[in-house]
Amino acid sequence: MGPQYASSINPTYWDGGGNHLYLQTYPILEDDKRNHKQRLRQALANVRSTAKAKLGVRPQNKINPALLKEIIQSTRTVSLPITQTSTTLRSSLDQHALKVQNTLPRYATWAGDLSQQLTIAEVVKMAEGEP
């Protein structure tokens, strides 16, 4: 089987994104039989022909084919610029993706530690109490 093309939201120029064209990709559902390679080509052609695409240096910006291929094959639901010339998916994610830091909420259990877990009775008692 060849490369799995990603389903994408319309590629877009963001007003806050400078002169780069952004693409956000999602994994394709198994039962989706549409030709996503052709749909992506058409979407890119459509956005590159808009008035917004003709502003400033945007017409001279070229789509980075290696980065586009990497984004398509490693789908993430993050909008990433595809017109940066010498960058990789990793460096693009480092620059543009929001960093997520997971923290453990109070009273959460970790690694099977049930010592601070609330019982149903304790939760009900807390819910019935004054805020």
N, CA, C and O atoms as CSV, one atom per row, in Angstrom:
chain,resi,resn,atom,element,x,y,z
A,1,MET,N,N,0.844,-1.180,0.000
A,1,MET,CA,C,0.000,0.000,0.000
A,1,MET,C,C,0.885,1.237,0.000
A,1,MET,O,O,1.878,1.284,0.725
A,2,GLY,N,N,0.545,2.220,-0.787
A,2,GLY,CA,C,1.324,3.444,-0.900
A,2,GLY,C,C,1.121,4.351,0.293
A,2,GLY,O,O,0.501,3.955,1.280
A,3,PRO,N,N,1.641,5.568,0.211
A,3,PRO,CA,C,1.490,6.492,1.332
A,3,PRO,C,C,0.024,6.807,1.574
A,3,PRO,O,O,-0.751,6.988,0.635
A,4,GLN,N,N,-0.338,6.868,2.830
A,4,GLN,CA,C,-1.707,7.188,3.208
A,4,GLN,C,C,-1.834,8.705,3.228
A,4,GLN,O,O,-1.181,9.376,4.028
A,5,TYR,N,N,-2.667,9.240,2.356
A,5,TYR,CA,C,-2.840,10.682,2.335
A,5,TYR,C,C,-3.799,11.094,3.418
A,5,TYR,O,O,-4.765,10.388,3.710
A,6,ALA,N,N,-3.538,12.221,4.006
A,6,ALA,CA,C,-4.340,12.707,5.124
A,6,ALA,C,C,-5.524,13.503,4.618
A,6,ALA,O,O,-5.467,14.152,3.573
A,7,SER,N,N,-6.574,13.436,5.370
A,7,SER,CA,C,-7.702,14.322,5.144
A,7,SER,C,C,-7.308,15.660,5.740
A,7,SER,O,O,-6.682,15.694,6.798
A,8,SER,N,N,-7.650,16.744,5.103
A,8,SER,CA,C,-7.204,18.031,5.639
A,8,SER,C,C,-8.333,19.037,5.661
A,8,SER,O,O,-9.275,18.976,4.870
A,9,ILE,N,N,-8.208,19.968,6.595
A,9,ILE,CA,C,-9.040,21.155,6.562
A,9,ILE,C,C,-8.489,21.961,5.394
A,9,ILE,O,O,-7.377,21.700,4.936
A,10,ASN,N,N,-9.240,22.926,4.913
A,10,ASN,CA,C,-8.730,23.739,3.819
A,10,ASN,C,C,-7.405,24.368,4.200
A,10,ASN,O,O,-7.288,24.962,5.272
A,11,PRO,N,N,-6.403,24.246,3.337
A,11,PRO,CA,C,-5.153,24.962,3.597
A,11,PRO,C,C,-5.470,26.452,3.632
A,11,PRO,O,O,-6.344,26.912,2.897
A,12,THR,N,N,-4.784,27.203,4.463
A,12,THR,CA,C,-5.146,28.608,4.620
A,12,THR,C,C,-3.949,29.486,4.927
A,12,THR,O,O,-2.939,29.027,5.461
A,13,TYR,N,N,-4.080,30.756,4.582
A,13,TYR,CA,C,-3.146,31.783,5.021
A,13,TYR,C,C,-3.779,32.423,6.242
A,13,TYR,O,O,-4.877,32.974,6.162
A,14,TRP,N,N,-3.095,32.351,7.363
A,14,TRP,CA,C,-3.606,32.985,8.573
A,14,TRP,C,C,-3.140,34.411,8.612
A,14,TRP,O,O,-2.015,34.719,8.220
A,15,ASP,N,N,-4.009,35.294,9.087
A,15,ASP,CA,C,-3.624,36.696,9.191
A,15,ASP,C,C,-2.450,36.867,10.149
A,15,ASP,O,O,-1.595,37.726,9.931
A,16,GLY,N,N,-2.398,36.059,11.206
A,16,GLY,CA,C,-1.299,36.158,12.160
A,16,GLY,C,C,-0.139,35.241,11.819
A,16,GLY,O,O,0.845,35.188,12.556
A,17,GLY,N,N,-0.242,34.516,10.709
A,17,GLY,CA,C,0.771,33.526,10.364
A,17,GLY,C,C,1.827,34.008,9.412
A,17,GLY,O,O,2.564,33.201,8.846
A,18,GLY,N,N,1.920,35.315,9.218
A,18,GLY,CA,C,2.925,35.831,8.305
A,18,GLY,C,C,2.585,35.473,6.867
A,18,GLY,O,O,1.422,35.508,6.467
A,19,ASN,N,N,3.594,35.133,6.104
A,19,ASN,CA,C,3.400,34.842,4.686
A,19,ASN,C,C,3.357,33.356,4.375
A,19,ASN,O,O,3.443,32.964,3.211
A,20,HIS,N,N,3.227,32.535,5.388
A,20,HIS,CA,C,3.249,31.093,5.171
A,20,HIS,C,C,1.856,30.518,4.964
A,20,HIS,O,O,0.869,31.012,5.509
A,21,LEU,N,N,1.805,29.468,4.168
A,21,LEU,CA,C,0.589,28.708,3.943
A,21,LEU,C,C,0.553,27.595,4.979
A,21,LEU,O,O,1.525,26.855,5.138
A,22,TYR,N,N,-0.563,27.477,5.681
A,22,TYR,CA,C,-0.693,26.486,6.754
A,22,TYR,C,C,-1.600,25.348,6.312
A,22,TYR,O,O,-2.533,25.543,5.534
A,23,LEU,N,N,-1.308,24.152,6.823
A,23,LEU,CA,C,-2.119,22.969,6.541
A,23,LEU,C,C,-2.304,22.187,7.836
A,23,LEU,O,O,-1.362,21.991,8.604
A,24,GLN,N,N,-3.526,21.751,8.058
A,24,GLN,CA,C,-3.832,20.935,9.232
A,24,GLN,C,C,-4.363,19.598,8.731
A,24,GLN,O,O,-5.314,19.568,7.950
A,25,THR,N,N,-3.767,18.493,9.167
A,25,THR,CA,C,-4.148,17.184,8.653
A,25,THR,C,C,-4.728,16.300,9.748
A,25,THR,O,O,-4.409,16.438,10.929
A,26,TYR,N,N,-5.586,15.392,9.315
A,26,TYR,CA,C,-6.232,14.421,10.192
A,26,TYR,C,C,-6.086,13.039,9.571
A,26,TYR,O,O,-5.988,12.926,8.350
A,27,PRO,N,N,-6.069,11.986,10.385
A,27,PRO,CA,C,-6.058,10.627,9.815
A,27,PRO,C,C,-7.354,10.370,9.036
A,27,PRO,O,O,-8.415,10.889,9.383
A,28,ILE,N,N,-7.249,9.576,7.999
A,28,ILE,CA,C,-8.415,9.223,7.182
A,28,ILE,C,C,-9.130,8.039,7.817
A,28,ILE,O,O,-8.492,7.091,8.276
A,29,LEU,N,N,-10.432,8.099,7.840
A,29,LEU,CA,C,-11.217,6.968,8.335
A,29,LEU,C,C,-11.126,5.819,7.336
A,29,LEU,O,O,-11.003,6.040,6.132
A,30,GLU,N,N,-11.187,4.586,7.850
A,30,GLU,CA,C,-11.012,3.410,6.985
A,30,GLU,C,C,-12.031,3.351,5.851
A,30,GLU,O,O,-11.702,2.907,4.751
A,31,ASP,N,N,-13.262,3.792,6.105
A,31,ASP,CA,C,-14.309,3.661,5.096
A,31,ASP,C,C,-14.399,4.867,4.153
A,31,ASP,O,O,-15.296,4.919,3.312
A,32,ASP,N,N,-13.498,5.821,4.281
A,32,ASP,CA,C,-13.494,6.989,3.405
A,32,ASP,C,C,-12.712,6.652,2.141
A,32,ASP,O,O,-11.484,6.567,2.172
A,33,LYS,N,N,-13.405,6.463,1.053
A,33,LYS,CA,C,-12.781,6.007,-0.204
A,33,LYS,C,C,-12.485,7.145,-1.180
A,33,LYS,O,O,-12.118,6.888,-2.327
A,34,ARG,N,N,-12.639,8.408,-0.740
A,34,ARG,CA,C,-12.376,9.518,-1.655
A,34,ARG,C,C,-10.887,9.586,-2.003
A,34,ARG,O,O,-10.043,9.080,-1.263
A,35,ASN,N,N,-10.583,10.204,-3.115
A,35,ASN,CA,C,-9.199,10.367,-3.561
A,35,ASN,C,C,-8.608,11.595,-2.854
A,35,ASN,O,O,-8.717,12.719,-3.346
A,36,HIS,N,N,-7.988,11.363,-1.705
A,36,HIS,CA,C,-7.491,12.469,-0.892
A,36,HIS,C,C,-6.265,13.139,-1.498
A,36,HIS,O,O,-6.035,14.327,-1.267
A,37,LYS,N,N,-5.488,12.410,-2.254
A,37,LYS,CA,C,-4.328,13.013,-2.922
A,37,LYS,C,C,-4.807,14.090,-3.895
A,37,LYS,O,O,-4.267,15.195,-3.927
A,38,GLN,N,N,-5.820,13.756,-4.683
A,38,GLN,CA,C,-6.379,14.712,-5.641
A,38,GLN,C,C,-7.073,15.873,-4.924
A,38,GLN,O,O,-6.951,17.023,-5.344
A,39,ARG,N,N,-7.796,15.576,-3.850
A,39,ARG,CA,C,-8.492,16.623,-3.089
A,39,ARG,C,C,-7.496,17.612,-2.492
A,39,ARG,O,O,-7.749,18.816,-2.485
A,40,LEU,N,N,-6.366,17.114,-1.991
A,40,LEU,CA,C,-5.356,17.993,-1.418
A,40,LEU,C,C,-4.730,18.863,-2.499
A,40,LEU,O,O,-4.536,20.062,-2.302
A,41,ARG,N,N,-4.415,18.258,-3.640
A,41,ARG,CA,C,-3.859,19.037,-4.763
A,41,ARG,C,C,-4.795,20.169,-5.162
A,41,ARG,O,O,-4.362,21.302,-5.372
A,42,GLN,N,N,-6.098,19.848,-5.264
A,42,GLN,CA,C,-7.095,20.841,-5.663
A,42,GLN,C,C,-7.236,21.932,-4.604
A,42,GLN,O,O,-7.341,23.112,-4.938
A,43,ALA,N,N,-7.238,21.541,-3.324
A,43,ALA,CA,C,-7.359,22.527,-2.246
A,43,ALA,C,C,-6.160,23.471,-2.236
A,43,ALA,O,O,-6.316,24.675,-2.029
A,44,LEU,N,N,-4.965,22.928,-2.458
A,44,LEU,CA,C,-3.766,23.765,-2.503
A,44,LEU,C,C,-3.811,24.719,-3.698
A,44,LEU,O,O,-3.453,25.891,-3.577
A,45,ALA,N,N,-4.246,24.217,-4.837
A,45,ALA,CA,C,-4.356,25.075,-6.024
A,45,ALA,C,C,-5.388,26.183,-5.789
A,45,ALA,O,O,-5.167,27.332,-6.172
A,46,ASN,N,N,-6.501,25.839,-5.166
A,46,ASN,CA,C,-7.546,26.828,-4.901
A,46,ASN,C,C,-7.062,27.938,-3.977
A,46,ASN,O,O,-7.288,29.118,-4.246
A,47,VAL,N,N,-6.401,27.562,-2.894
A,47,VAL,CA,C,-5.960,28.585,-1.937
A,47,VAL,C,C,-4.843,29.438,-2.526
A,47,VAL,O,O,-4.740,30.623,-2.207
A,48,ARG,N,N,-4.010,28.860,-3.375
A,48,ARG,CA,C,-2.918,29.629,-3.984
A,48,ARG,C,C,-3.416,30.604,-5.045
A,48,ARG,O,O,-2.658,31.462,-5.497
A,49,SER,N,N,-4.694,30.483,-5.453
A,49,SER,CA,C,-5.237,31.389,-6.464
A,49,SER,C,C,-6.112,32.486,-5.853
A,49,SER,O,O,-6.696,33.275,-6.596
A,50,THR,N,N,-6.222,32.560,-4.528
A,50,THR,CA,C,-7.050,33.577,-3.888
A,50,THR,C,C,-6.320,34.918,-3.823
A,50,THR,O,O,-5.105,34.988,-4.010
A,51,ALA,N,N,-7.074,35.967,-3.559
A,51,ALA,CA,C,-6.480,37.307,-3.423
A,51,ALA,C,C,-5.519,37.352,-2.238
A,51,ALA,O,O,-4.489,38.024,-2.301
A,52,LYS,N,N,-5.845,36.647,-1.169
A,52,LYS,CA,C,-4.982,36.617,0.015
A,52,LYS,C,C,-3.619,36.002,-0.309
A,52,LYS,O,O,-2.608,36.376,0.285
A,53,ALA,N,N,-3.597,35.060,-1.250
A,53,ALA,CA,C,-2.348,34.392,-1.621
A,53,ALA,C,C,-1.438,35.284,-2.452
A,53,ALA,O,O,-0.253,34.988,-2.602
A,54,LYS,N,N,-1.970,36.362,-2.987
A,54,LYS,CA,C,-1.193,37.241,-3.859
A,54,LYS,C,C,-0.601,38.442,-3.112
A,54,LYS,O,O,0.010,39.318,-3.724
A,55,LEU,N,N,-0.787,38.478,-1.781
A,55,LEU,CA,C,-0.279,39.592,-0.984
A,55,LEU,C,C,1.205,39.426,-0.675
A,55,LEU,O,O,1.676,38.315,-0.429
A,56,GLY,N,N,1.932,40.530,-0.690
A,56,GLY,CA,C,3.340,40.536,-0.277
A,56,GLY,C,C,4.193,39.531,-1.020
A,56,GLY,O,O,4.153,39.447,-2.248
A,57,VAL,N,N,4.973,38.764,-0.255
A,57,VAL,CA,C,5.884,37.782,-0.847
A,57,VAL,C,C,5.237,36.401,-0.981
A,57,VAL,O,O,5.902,35.448,-1.389
A,58,ARG,N,N,3.974,36.283,-0.651
A,58,ARG,CA,C,3.315,34.976,-0.706
A,58,ARG,C,C,3.384,34.306,-2.081
A,58,ARG,O,O,3.547,33.087,-2.144
A,59,PRO,N,N,3.267,35.056,-3.187
A,59,PRO,CA,C,3.360,34.384,-4.492
A,59,PRO,C,C,4.717,33.724,-4.749
A,59,PRO,O,O,4.795,32.751,-5.499
A,60,GLN,N,N,5.779,34.238,-4.139
A,60,GLN,CA,C,7.109,33.665,-4.337
A,60,GLN,C,C,7.365,32.460,-3.424
A,60,GLN,O,O,8.269,31.668,-3.690
A,61,ASN,N,N,6.593,32.318,-2.372
A,61,ASN,CA,C,6.792,31.191,-1.458
A,61,ASN,C,C,6.441,29.879,-2.135
A,61,ASN,O,O,5.390,29.747,-2.761
A,62,LYS,N,N,7.309,28.939,-2.004
A,62,LYS,CA,C,7.100,27.606,-2.584
A,62,LYS,C,C,6.743,26.622,-1.486
A,62,LYS,O,O,7.237,26.720,-0.363
A,63,ILE,N,N,5.887,25.682,-1.819
A,63,ILE,CA,C,5.543,24.626,-0.865
A,63,ILE,C,C,6.732,23.686,-0.748
A,63,ILE,O,O,7.300,23.268,-1.757
A,64,ASN,N,N,7.105,23.358,0.465
A,64,ASN,CA,C,8.210,22.451,0.745
A,64,ASN,C,C,7.685,21.018,0.566
A,64,ASN,O,O,6.972,20.525,1.440
A,65,PRO,N,N,8.017,20.335,-0.547
A,65,PRO,CA,C,7.450,19.009,-0.816
A,65,PRO,C,C,7.836,17.957,0.230
A,65,PRO,O,O,7.032,17.085,0.558
A,66,ALA,N,N,9.057,18.036,0.751
A,66,ALA,CA,C,9.478,17.060,1.759
A,66,ALA,C,C,8.684,17.243,3.049
A,66,ALA,O,O,8.258,16.266,3.665
A,67,LEU,N,N,8.486,18.493,3.455
A,67,LEU,CA,C,7.707,18.782,4.660
A,67,LEU,C,C,6.246,18.402,4.453
A,67,LEU,O,O,5.619,17.835,5.348
A,68,LEU,N,N,5.700,18.711,3.277
A,68,LEU,CA,C,4.314,18.354,2.976
A,68,LEU,C,C,4.124,16.842,3.060
A,68,LEU,O,O,3.153,16.370,3.650
A,69,LYS,N,N,5.043,16.086,2.476
A,69,LYS,CA,C,4.962,14.622,2.510
A,69,LYS,C,C,5.028,14.115,3.948
A,69,LYS,O,O,4.280,13.217,4.336
A,70,GLU,N,N,5.933,14.702,4.733
A,70,GLU,CA,C,6.097,14.285,6.128
A,70,GLU,C,C,4.833,14.591,6.942
A,70,GLU,O,O,4.412,13.775,7.761
A,71,ILE,N,N,4.231,15.759,6.719
A,71,ILE,CA,C,3.006,16.133,7.432
A,71,ILE,C,C,1.866,15.203,7.042
A,71,ILE,O,O,1.068,14.815,7.895
A,72,ILE,N,N,1.779,14.845,5.775
A,72,ILE,CA,C,0.705,13.969,5.300
A,72,ILE,C,C,0.853,12.564,5.880
A,72,ILE,O,O,-0.135,11.945,6.275
A,73,GLN,N,N,2.070,12.072,5.930
A,73,GLN,CA,C,2.284,10.703,6.395
A,73,GLN,C,C,2.288,10.583,7.908
A,73,GLN,O,O,2.136,9.480,8.434
A,74,SER,N,N,2.457,11.674,8.612
A,74,SER,CA,C,2.470,11.656,10.068
A,74,SER,C,C,1.444,12.669,10.557
A,74,SER,O,O,1.794,13.716,11.100
A,75,THR,N,N,0.168,12.339,10.356
A,75,THR,CA,C,-0.893,13.311,10.615
A,75,THR,C,C,-0.951,13.726,12.070
A,75,THR,O,O,-0.854,12.906,12.983
A,76,ARG,N,N,-1.110,15.016,12.255
A,76,ARG,CA,C,-1.318,15.620,13.566
A,76,ARG,C,C,-2.378,16.686,13.366
A,76,ARG,O,O,-2.454,17.299,12.302
A,77,THR,N,N,-3.181,16.906,14.366
A,77,THR,CA,C,-4.226,17.910,14.211
A,77,THR,C,C,-3.717,19.279,14.636
A,77,THR,O,O,-4.319,19.951,15.473
A,78,VAL,N,N,-2.601,19.675,14.046
A,78,VAL,CA,C,-1.956,20.953,14.324
A,78,VAL,C,C,-1.739,21.647,12.990
A,78,VAL,O,O,-1.254,21.033,12.039
A,79,SER,N,N,-2.095,22.921,12.914
A,79,SER,CA,C,-1.821,23.677,11.697
A,79,SER,C,C,-0.342,24.010,11.635
A,79,SER,O,O,0.212,24.613,12.554
A,80,LEU,N,N,0.287,23.612,10.547
A,80,LEU,CA,C,1.719,23.849,10.377
A,80,LEU,C,C,1.986,24.529,9.047
A,80,LEU,O,O,1.298,24.254,8.064
A,81,PRO,N,N,2.985,25.421,9.000
A,81,PRO,CA,C,3.321,26.074,7.739
A,81,PRO,C,C,4.001,25.083,6.792
A,81,PRO,O,O,4.914,24.357,7.186
A,82,ILE,N,N,3.548,25.065,5.554
A,82,ILE,CA,C,4.138,24.148,4.569
A,82,ILE,C,C,4.967,24.876,3.523
A,82,ILE,O,O,5.445,24.266,2.565
A,83,THR,N,N,5.139,26.190,3.708
A,83,THR,CA,C,5.939,26.958,2.751
A,83,THR,C,C,7.284,27.383,3.337
A,83,THR,O,O,7.952,28.257,2.784
A,84,GLN,N,N,7.679,26.776,4.445
A,84,GLN,CA,C,9.022,27.037,4.966
A,84,GLN,C,C,9.979,26.118,4.231
A,84,GLN,O,O,9.761,24.908,4.169
A,85,THR,N,N,11.031,26.684,3.677
A,85,THR,CA,C,11.872,25.916,2.765
A,85,THR,C,C,12.741,24.861,3.424
A,85,THR,O,O,12.672,23.696,3.035
A,86,SER,N,N,13.533,25.213,4.381
A,86,SER,CA,C,14.473,24.228,4.919
A,86,SER,C,C,14.105,23.876,6.365
A,86,SER,O,O,14.782,24.283,7.308
A,87,THR,N,N,13.036,23.124,6.515
A,87,THR,CA,C,12.626,22.718,7.843
A,87,THR,C,C,12.080,21.286,7.793
A,87,THR,O,O,11.713,20.777,6.735
A,88,THR,N,N,12.042,20.674,8.939
A,88,THR,CA,C,11.490,19.324,9.057
A,88,THR,C,C,10.224,19.394,9.901
A,88,THR,O,O,9.927,20.426,10.502
A,89,LEU,N,N,9.490,18.306,9.942
A,89,LEU,CA,C,8.282,18.249,10.755
A,89,LEU,C,C,8.628,18.511,12.219
A,89,LEU,O,O,7.932,19.272,12.892
A,90,ARG,N,N,9.693,17.889,12.716
A,90,ARG,CA,C,10.075,18.053,14.125
A,90,ARG,C,C,10.359,19.512,14.453
A,90,ARG,O,O,9.858,20.025,15.453
A,91,SER,N,N,11.156,20.189,13.629
A,91,SER,CA,C,11.487,21.587,13.925
A,91,SER,C,C,10.263,22.479,13.758
A,91,SER,O,O,10.111,23.461,14.485
A,92,SER,N,N,9.391,22.150,12.813
A,92,SER,CA,C,8.165,22.915,12.627
A,92,SER,C,C,7.235,22.765,13.829
A,92,SER,O,O,6.630,23.737,14.279
A,93,LEU,N,N,7.127,21.539,14.345
A,93,LEU,CA,C,6.325,21.324,15.551
A,93,LEU,C,C,6.913,22.078,16.736
A,93,LEU,O,O,6.176,22.665,17.530
A,94,ASP,N,N,8.237,22.065,16.857
A,94,ASP,CA,C,8.890,22.771,17.957
A,94,ASP,C,C,8.617,24.274,17.898
A,94,ASP,O,O,8.485,24.924,18.935
A,95,GLN,N,N,8.532,24.823,16.689
A,95,GLN,CA,C,8.326,26.256,16.529
A,95,GLN,C,C,6.865,26.672,16.642
A,95,GLN,O,O,6.569,27.732,17.193
A,96,HIS,N,N,5.940,25.847,16.124
A,96,HIS,CA,C,4.569,26.312,15.942
A,96,HIS,C,C,3.503,25.611,16.779
A,96,HIS,O,O,2.433,26.177,17.000
A,97,ALA,N,N,3.766,24.420,17.238
A,97,ALA,CA,C,2.738,23.691,17.976
A,97,ALA,C,C,2.729,24.124,19.432
A,97,ALA,O,O,3.776,24.350,20.040
A,98,LEU,N,N,1.539,24.232,19.971
A,98,LEU,CA,C,1.425,24.562,21.385
A,98,LEU,C,C,1.983,23.416,22.213
A,98,LEU,O,O,1.795,22.246,21.878
A,99,LYS,N,N,2.651,23.752,23.265
A,99,LYS,CA,C,3.209,22.728,24.141
A,99,LYS,C,C,2.151,22.328,25.166
A,99,LYS,O,O,1.525,23.186,25.789
A,100,VAL,N,N,1.960,21.053,25.332
A,100,VAL,CA,C,0.989,20.541,26.294
A,100,VAL,C,C,1.758,19.973,27.476
A,100,VAL,O,O,2.679,19.173,27.310
A,101,GLN,N,N,1.373,20.389,28.651
A,101,GLN,CA,C,1.993,19.856,29.854
A,101,GLN,C,C,0.882,19.268,30.708
A,101,GLN,O,O,0.007,19.986,31.193
A,102,ASN,N,N,0.928,17.971,30.882
A,102,ASN,CA,C,-0.088,17.313,31.683
A,102,ASN,C,C,0.271,17.421,33.156
A,102,ASN,O,O,1.410,17.177,33.555
A,103,THR,N,N,-0.711,17.785,33.946
A,103,THR,CA,C,-0.517,17.816,35.393
A,103,THR,C,C,-1.567,16.923,36.022
A,103,THR,O,O,-2.670,16.767,35.499
A,104,LEU,N,N,-1.215,16.359,37.119
A,104,LEU,CA,C,-2.108,15.459,37.814
A,104,LEU,C,C,-3.042,16.261,38.707
A,104,LEU,O,O,-2.573,16.997,39.575
A,105,PRO,N,N,-4.365,16.135,38.515
A,105,PRO,CA,C,-5.297,16.885,39.361
A,105,PRO,C,C,-5.269,16.371,40.805
A,105,PRO,O,O,-4.865,15.239,41.069
A,106,ARG,N,N,-5.699,17.215,41.714
A,106,ARG,CA,C,-5.772,16.848,43.122
A,106,ARG,C,C,-6.697,15.649,43.284
A,106,ARG,O,O,-7.740,15.580,42.633
A,107,TYR,N,N,-6.346,14.751,44.105
A,107,TYR,CA,C,-7.089,13.529,44.415
A,107,TYR,C,C,-7.047,12.492,43.289
A,107,TYR,O,O,-7.723,11.467,43.372
A,108,ALA,N,N,-6.283,12.740,42.266
A,108,ALA,CA,C,-6.161,11.737,41.205
A,108,ALA,C,C,-5.260,10.608,41.686
A,108,ALA,O,O,-4.343,10.823,42.478
A,109,THR,N,N,-5.530,9.427,41.206
A,109,THR,CA,C,-4.689,8.300,41.576
A,109,THR,C,C,-3.612,8.137,40.517
A,109,THR,O,O,-3.806,8.475,39.350
A,110,TRP,N,N,-2.491,7.619,40.943
A,110,TRP,CA,C,-1.396,7.420,40.013
A,110,TRP,C,C,-0.758,6.078,40.318
A,110,TRP,O,O,-0.482,5.773,41.478
A,111,ALA,N,N,-0.527,5.291,39.315
A,111,ALA,CA,C,0.124,3.991,39.439
A,111,ALA,C,C,-0.570,3.105,40.470
A,111,ALA,O,O,0.088,2.399,41.234
A,112,GLY,N,N,-1.885,3.147,40.486
A,112,GLY,CA,C,-2.642,2.266,41.367
A,112,GLY,C,C,-2.723,2.716,42.807
A,112,GLY,O,O,-3.240,1.980,43.647
A,113,ASP,N,N,-2.229,3.904,43.123
A,113,ASP,CA,C,-2.289,4.398,44.499
A,113,ASP,C,C,-3.701,4.875,44.798
A,113,ASP,O,O,-4.127,5.915,44.295
A,114,LEU,N,N,-4.423,4.127,45.607
A,114,LEU,CA,C,-5.803,4.465,45.935
A,114,LEU,C,C,-5.923,5.128,47.306
A,114,LEU,O,O,-7.037,5.327,47.790
A,115,SER,N,N,-4.813,5.471,47.937
A,115,SER,CA,C,-4.851,5.977,49.307
A,115,SER,C,C,-5.577,7.314,49.435
A,115,SER,O,O,-6.155,7.598,50.484
A,116,GLN,N,N,-5.558,8.142,48.381
A,116,GLN,CA,C,-6.229,9.444,48.463
A,116,GLN,C,C,-7.468,9.511,47.584
A,116,GLN,O,O,-8.003,10.597,47.359
A,117,GLN,N,N,-7.928,8.385,47.087
A,117,GLN,CA,C,-9.118,8.371,46.236
A,117,GLN,C,C,-10.362,8.553,47.105
A,117,GLN,O,O,-10.486,7.938,48.164
A,118,LEU,N,N,-11.269,9.395,46.651
A,118,LEU,CA,C,-12.506,9.640,47.390
A,118,LEU,C,C,-13.488,8.494,47.166
A,118,LEU,O,O,-13.547,7.907,46.085
A,119,THR,N,N,-14.251,8.193,48.203
A,119,THR,CA,C,-15.305,7.194,48.051
A,119,THR,C,C,-16.552,7.885,47.519
A,119,THR,O,O,-16.631,9.113,47.519
A,120,ILE,N,N,-17.527,7.102,47.067
A,120,ILE,CA,C,-18.784,7.672,46.567
A,120,ILE,C,C,-19.458,8.482,47.665
A,120,ILE,O,O,-19.968,9.572,47.408
A,121,ALA,N,N,-19.463,7.962,48.877
A,121,ALA,CA,C,-20.093,8.667,50.005
A,121,ALA,C,C,-19.428,10.020,50.247
A,121,ALA,O,O,-20.112,11.005,50.524
A,122,GLU,N,N,-18.105,10.075,50.146
A,122,GLU,CA,C,-17.387,11.341,50.357
A,122,GLU,C,C,-17.722,12.350,49.253
A,122,GLU,O,O,-17.879,13.541,49.524
A,123,VAL,N,N,-17.828,11.876,48.021
A,123,VAL,CA,C,-18.176,12.765,46.901
A,123,VAL,C,C,-19.579,13.305,47.092
A,123,VAL,O,O,-19.809,14.500,46.907
A,124,VAL,N,N,-20.532,12.442,47.463
A,124,VAL,CA,C,-21.916,12.875,47.670
A,124,VAL,C,C,-21.980,13.877,48.812
A,124,VAL,O,O,-22.685,14.882,48.714
A,125,LYS,N,N,-21.259,13.620,49.883
A,125,LYS,CA,C,-21.245,14.525,51.036
A,125,LYS,C,C,-20.685,15.897,50.633
A,125,LYS,O,O,-21.209,16.931,51.047
A,126,MET,N,N,-19.619,15.898,49.823
A,126,MET,CA,C,-19.033,17.156,49.360
A,126,MET,C,C,-19.996,17.898,48.436
A,126,MET,O,O,-20.082,19.125,48.482
A,127,ALA,N,N,-20.720,17.153,47.596
A,127,ALA,CA,C,-21.643,17.766,46.651
A,127,ALA,C,C,-22.837,18.405,47.356
A,127,ALA,O,O,-23.375,19.411,46.892
A,128,GLU,N,N,-23.242,17.823,48.465
A,128,GLU,CA,C,-24.407,18.332,49.209
A,128,GLU,C,C,-24.038,19.478,50.123
A,128,GLU,O,O,-24.918,20.189,50.607
A,129,GLY,N,N,-22.744,19.674,50.370
A,129,GLY,CA,C,-22.289,20.731,51.280
A,129,GLY,C,C,-22.379,22.103,50.652
A,129,GLY,O,O,-22.673,22.252,49.466
A,130,GLU,N,N,-22.122,23.096,51.472
A,130,GLU,CA,C,-22.109,24.486,51.007
A,130,GLU,C,C,-20.898,24.725,50.112
A,130,GLU,O,O,-19.819,24.207,50.399
A,131,PRO,N,N,-21.048,25.496,49.035
A,131,PRO,CA,C,-19.901,25.786,48.171
A,131,PRO,C,C,-18.919,26.729,48.818
A,131,PRO,O,O,-17.901,27.069,48.216
